[in-house]
Amino acid sequence: MNAAKWTEEALRWLKFAMEDLRQAETLFRHNLNALRDLLPAGWRVKDQYPDLSELTVWAIEARYPGDWPEATREDANRAVLEARGVLDSIIVDFRSRGVEI
């Protein structure tokens, strides 16, 4: 294989790698457990909401097209209550650290 072909092949694989990284970054931004875990120790939300997996599913499904199941009113109410609780917990922690929201 000549240098031009090697370069072409390397660029093709680089495009695959860049797309994989983009996908990983997109999913990470919506992984609420991973985002919560970035908070330092002592934040209430880490203890009060140890598993945000169900809320993460709705965060992803609401943003991206796909063959998602239809949410029921009960699903929506549960997700809204959990999201409100997470938000309220984080606001309390910010305020306790002197940051007004």
MDAnalysis code that builds the backbone (N, CA, C; Angstrom):
import MDAnalysis as mda
import numpy as np

u = mda.Universe.empty(303, n_residues=101, atom_resindex=np.repeat(np.arange(101), 3), trajectory=True)
u.add_TopologyAttr("name", ["N", "CA", "C"] * 101)
u.add_TopologyAttr("resid", np.arange(1, 102))
u.add_TopologyAttr("resname", ["MET", "ASN", "ALA", "ALA", "LYS", "TRP", "THR", "GLU", "GLU", "ALA", "LEU", "ARG", "TRP", "LEU", "LYS", "PHE", "ALA", "MET", "GLU", "ASP", "LEU", "ARG", "GLN", "ALA", "GLU", "THR", "LEU", "PHE", "ARG", "HIS", "ASN", "LEU", "ASN", "ALA", "LEU", "ARG", "ASP", "LEU", "LEU", "PRO", "ALA", "GLY", "TRP", "ARG", "VAL", "LYS", "ASP", "GLN", "TYR", "PRO", "ASP", "LEU", "SER", "GLU", "LEU", "THR", "VAL", "TRP", "ALA", "ILE", "GLU", "ALA", "ARG", "TYR", "PRO", "GLY", "ASP", "TRP", "PRO", "GLU", "ALA", "THR", "ARG", "GLU", "ASP", "ALA", "ASN", "ARG", "ALA", "VAL", "LEU", "GLU", "ALA", "ARG", "GLY", "VAL", "LEU", "ASP", "SER", "ILE", "ILE", "VAL", "ASP", "PHE", "ARG", "SER", "ARG", "GLY", "VAL", "GLU", "ILE"])
u.atoms.positions = np.array([
    [0.856, -1.168, 0.000],
    [0.000, 0.000, 0.000],
    [0.905, 1.235, 0.000],
    [0.606, 2.178, -0.871],
    [1.436, 3.381, -0.948],
    [1.011, 4.395, 0.123],
    [1.775, 5.465, 0.233],
    [1.546, 6.471, 1.280],
    [0.171, 7.109, 1.161],
    [-0.288, 7.367, -0.027],
    [-1.605, 7.983, -0.210],
    [-2.713, 7.062, 0.306],
    [-2.570, 5.774, 0.025],
    [-3.570, 4.802, 0.492],
    [-3.536, 4.690, 2.019],
    [-2.333, 4.694, 2.610],
    [-2.196, 4.645, 4.077],
    [-2.860, 5.872, 4.702],
    [-2.631, 7.018, 4.103],
    [-3.222, 8.255, 4.614],
    [-4.740, 8.191, 4.510],
    [-5.233, 7.740, 3.396],
    [-6.675, 7.618, 3.194],
    [-7.290, 6.656, 4.226],
    [-6.621, 5.541, 4.440],
    [-7.108, 4.552, 5.413],
    [-7.058, 5.113, 6.845],
    [-5.991, 5.817, 7.167],
    [-5.869, 6.421, 8.494],
    [-6.969, 7.459, 8.717],
    [-7.258, 8.261, 7.715],
    [-8.324, 9.256, 7.829],
    [-9.690, 8.598, 7.987],
    [-9.886, 7.501, 7.305],
    [-11.158, 6.773, 7.433],
    [-11.347, 6.289, 8.868],
    [-10.294, 5.723, 9.458],
    [-10.388, 5.242, 10.840],
    [-10.487, 6.395, 11.829],
    [-9.838, 7.499, 11.518],
    [-9.942, 8.674, 12.374],
    [-11.382, 9.183, 12.417],
    [-12.055, 9.173, 11.282],
    [-13.466, 9.587, 11.248],
    [-14.320, 8.670, 12.114],
    [-14.070, 7.357, 12.064],
    [-14.790, 6.426, 12.931],
    [-14.545, 6.771, 14.399],
    [-13.303, 7.014, 14.752],
    [-12.955, 7.327, 16.142],
    [-13.612, 8.624, 16.594],
    [-13.608, 9.622, 15.727],
    [-14.227, 10.903, 16.085],
    [-15.731, 10.740, 16.301],
    [-16.377, 9.948, 15.480],
    [-17.810, 9.709, 15.630],
    [-18.089, 8.937, 16.928],
    [-17.263, 7.937, 17.227],
    [-17.420, 7.197, 18.480],
    [-17.282, 8.126, 19.682],
    [-16.308, 9.009, 19.645],
    [-16.100, 9.962, 20.737],
    [-17.287, 10.905, 20.853],
    [-17.788, 11.388, 19.738],
    [-18.948, 12.276, 19.757],
    [-20.148, 11.574, 20.394],
    [-20.358, 10.331, 20.028],
    [-21.473, 9.570, 20.604],
    [-21.284, 9.378, 22.112],
    [-20.081, 9.045, 22.518],
    [-19.798, 8.846, 23.944],
    [-20.014, 10.136, 24.725],
    [-19.561, 11.248, 24.180],
    [-19.736, 12.538, 24.855],
    [-21.209, 12.910, 24.964],
    [-21.965, 12.628, 23.916],
    [-23.395, 12.919, 23.932],
    [-24.089, 12.096, 24.998],
    [-23.796, 10.815, 25.059],
    [-24.427, 9.967, 26.064],
    [-24.012, 10.373, 27.465],
    [-22.743, 10.746, 27.648],
    [-22.274, 11.145, 28.971],
    [-23.012, 12.383, 29.454],
    [-23.265, 13.310, 28.552],
    [-23.966, 14.539, 28.944],
    [-25.356, 14.239, 29.471],
    [-25.944, 13.145, 29.040],
    [-27.301, 12.811, 29.447],
    [-27.346, 11.700, 30.488],
    [-26.187, 11.189, 30.902],
    [-26.149, 10.168, 31.940],
    [-26.181, 10.888, 33.281],
    [-27.359, 10.956, 33.859],
    [-27.535, 11.743, 35.075],
    [-26.774, 11.164, 36.256],
    [-26.596, 9.839, 36.299],
    [-25.774, 9.246, 37.364],
    [-24.330, 9.716, 37.244],
    [-23.801, 9.722, 36.030],
    [-22.415, 10.157, 35.823],
    [-22.257, 11.635, 36.167],
    [-23.224, 12.441, 35.776],
    [-23.152, 13.870, 36.095],
    [-23.246, 14.098, 37.601],
    [-24.164, 13.401, 38.262],
    [-24.303, 13.530, 39.712],
    [-23.008, 13.124, 40.416],
    [-22.379, 12.077, 39.912],
    [-21.155, 11.581, 40.537],
    [-19.975, 12.541, 40.397],
    [-20.093, 13.533, 39.527],
    [-19.043, 14.547, 39.413],
    [-19.062, 15.525, 40.588],
    [-20.176, 15.570, 41.301],
    [-20.273, 16.466, 42.453],
    [-19.356, 15.980, 43.568],
    [-18.801, 16.904, 44.329],
    [-17.947, 16.499, 45.444],
    [-18.763, 15.823, 46.554],
    [-18.069, 15.135, 47.432],
    [-18.722, 14.494, 48.573],
    [-19.471, 15.539, 49.388],
    [-20.564, 15.117, 49.993],
    [-21.310, 16.011, 50.853],
    [-22.540, 16.628, 50.215],
    [-22.729, 16.437, 48.939],
    [-23.927, 16.968, 48.286],
    [-25.078, 15.994, 48.535],
    [-26.203, 16.517, 49.008],
    [-27.368, 15.711, 49.385],
    [-27.877, 14.830, 48.244],
    [-27.856, 15.358, 47.048],
    [-28.410, 14.623, 45.908],
    [-27.709, 13.275, 45.716],
    [-26.461, 13.177, 46.126],
    [-25.731, 11.918, 45.972],
    [-26.310, 10.823, 46.863],
    [-26.796, 11.199, 48.046],
    [-27.410, 10.227, 48.946],
    [-28.905, 10.079, 48.694],
    [-29.570, 11.177, 48.411],
    [-31.017, 11.152, 48.240],
    [-31.449, 10.483, 46.933],
    [-30.608, 10.570, 45.911],
    [-30.951, 10.011, 44.597],
    [-29.793, 9.154, 44.087],
    [-29.600, 7.962, 44.686],
    [-28.461, 7.122, 44.299],
    [-28.596, 6.478, 42.924],
    [-29.810, 6.455, 42.375],
    [-30.003, 5.844, 41.061],
    [-30.928, 6.710, 40.212],
    [-30.341, 7.391, 39.256],
    [-31.101, 8.253, 38.352],
    [-31.283, 7.611, 36.976],
    [-31.156, 6.295, 36.913],
    [-31.221, 5.588, 35.627],
    [-32.538, 5.808, 34.897],
    [-33.651, 5.721, 35.621],
    [-34.946, 5.887, 34.962],
    [-35.110, 7.303, 34.419],
    [-34.661, 8.275, 35.183],
    [-34.737, 9.661, 34.723],
    [-33.801, 9.883, 33.530],
    [-32.662, 9.215, 33.540],
    [-31.718, 9.300, 32.417],
    [-32.368, 8.791, 31.130],
    [-33.107, 7.703, 31.238],
    [-33.784, 7.153, 30.053],
    [-34.688, 8.208, 29.435],
    [-35.461, 8.907, 30.270],
    [-36.365, 9.930, 29.745],
    [-35.590, 11.123, 29.205],
    [-34.464, 11.444, 29.805],
    [-33.655, 12.566, 29.310],
    [-33.150, 12.281, 27.897],
    [-32.807, 11.044, 27.632],
    [-32.301, 10.669, 26.307],
    [-33.455, 10.537, 25.314],
    [-34.502, 9.830, 25.710],
    [-35.603, 9.570, 24.789],
    [-36.326, 10.845, 24.365],
    [-36.374, 11.821, 25.233],
    [-37.059, 13.059, 24.887],
    [-36.287, 13.882, 23.865],
    [-34.986, 13.639, 23.747],
    [-34.152, 14.464, 22.873],
    [-33.844, 13.829, 21.523],
    [-33.882, 12.508, 21.464],
    [-33.419, 11.826, 20.263],
    [-34.508, 10.957, 19.669],
    [-34.608, 10.960, 18.341],
    [-35.624, 10.117, 17.711],
    [-35.295, 8.644, 17.916],
    [-36.314, 7.855, 17.952],
    [-36.119, 6.422, 18.100],
    [-37.454, 5.745, 18.329],
    [-37.393, 4.460, 18.457],
    [-38.590, 3.664, 18.674],
    [-38.786, 3.480, 20.178],
    [-39.154, 4.582, 20.848],
    [-39.307, 4.580, 22.298],
    [-40.738, 4.223, 22.662],
    [-40.934, 3.578, 23.801],
    [-42.316, 3.329, 24.237],
    [-43.003, 4.644, 24.613],
    [-44.284, 4.675, 24.413],
    [-45.066, 5.860, 24.760],
    [-45.109, 5.999, 26.282],
    [-44.822, 7.189, 26.766],
    [-44.877, 7.432, 28.211],
    [-46.330, 7.527, 28.657],
    [-46.613, 6.925, 29.788],
    [-47.944, 7.057, 30.362],
    [-47.957, 8.303, 31.246],
    [-49.133, 8.723, 31.647],
    [-49.241, 9.869, 32.555],
    [-48.515, 9.547, 33.868],
    [-48.631, 8.306, 34.316],
    [-47.944, 7.893, 35.546],
    [-46.420, 7.987, 35.375],
    [-45.901, 7.542, 34.222],
    [-44.463, 7.665, 33.931],
    [-44.035, 9.126, 34.001],
    [-44.807, 9.976, 33.342],
    [-44.479, 11.401, 33.294],
    [-44.525, 12.026, 34.685],
    [-45.557, 11.721, 35.451],
    [-45.668, 12.276, 36.804],
    [-44.499, 11.835, 37.685],
    [-44.152, 10.560, 37.608],
    [-43.044, 10.028, 38.407],
    [-41.730, 10.714, 38.008],
    [-41.507, 10.860, 36.713],
    [-40.268, 11.500, 36.240],
    [-40.208, 12.967, 36.658],
    [-41.323, 13.669, 36.571],
    [-41.358, 15.081, 36.961],
    [-41.095, 15.221, 38.456],
    [-41.705, 14.363, 39.265],
    [-41.480, 14.415, 40.714],
    [-40.016, 14.162, 41.060],
    [-39.422, 13.170, 40.399],
    [-38.011, 12.875, 40.667],
    [-37.123, 14.033, 40.212],
    [-37.390, 14.560, 39.027],
    [-36.593, 15.683, 38.517],
    [-36.716, 16.890, 39.442],
    [-37.912, 17.177, 39.914],
    [-38.122, 18.299, 40.842],
    [-37.338, 18.059, 42.134],
    [-37.371, 16.841, 42.638],
    [-36.634, 16.516, 43.857],
    [-35.140, 16.687, 43.694],
    [-34.615, 16.228, 42.560],
    [-33.181, 16.377, 42.275],
    [-32.831, 17.859, 42.203],
    [-33.608, 18.625, 41.465],
    [-33.352, 20.054, 41.327],
    [-33.411, 20.758, 42.679],
    [-34.445, 20.473, 43.459],
    [-34.578, 21.110, 44.773],
    [-33.399, 20.770, 45.679],
    [-32.961, 19.519, 45.636],
    [-31.823, 19.088, 46.448],
    [-30.556, 19.845, 46.063],
    [-30.340, 20.018, 44.781],
    [-29.148, 20.725, 44.302],
    [-29.221, 22.212, 44.668],
    [-30.401, 22.797, 44.549],
    [-30.557, 24.207, 44.922],
    [-30.247, 24.407, 46.406],
    [-30.753, 23.520, 47.259],
    [-30.462, 23.598, 48.699],
    [-28.962, 23.526, 48.938],
    [-28.286, 22.619, 48.242],
    [-26.835, 22.487, 48.426],
    [-26.087, 23.723, 47.944],
    [-26.510, 24.298, 46.829],
    [-25.865, 25.536, 46.376],
    [-26.056, 26.634, 47.411],
    [-27.279, 26.791, 47.888],
    [-27.567, 27.843, 48.860],
    [-26.766, 27.655, 50.147],
    [-26.607, 26.379, 50.568],
    [-25.841, 26.110, 51.782],
    [-24.363, 26.458, 51.599],
    [-23.950, 26.620, 50.359],
    [-22.571, 26.989, 50.049],
    [-22.466, 28.456, 49.661],
    [-23.529, 29.207, 49.912],
    [-23.499, 30.644, 49.671],
    [-23.776, 31.055, 48.241],
    [-24.291, 30.149, 47.418],
    [-24.606, 30.462, 46.022],
    [-26.114, 30.546, 45.891],
    [-26.618, 31.727, 45.582],
    [-28.056, 31.916, 45.445],
    [-28.470, 31.590, 44.014],
    [-29.491, 30.806, 43.903],
    [-30.010, 30.378, 42.599],
    [-31.302, 31.129, 42.325],
])
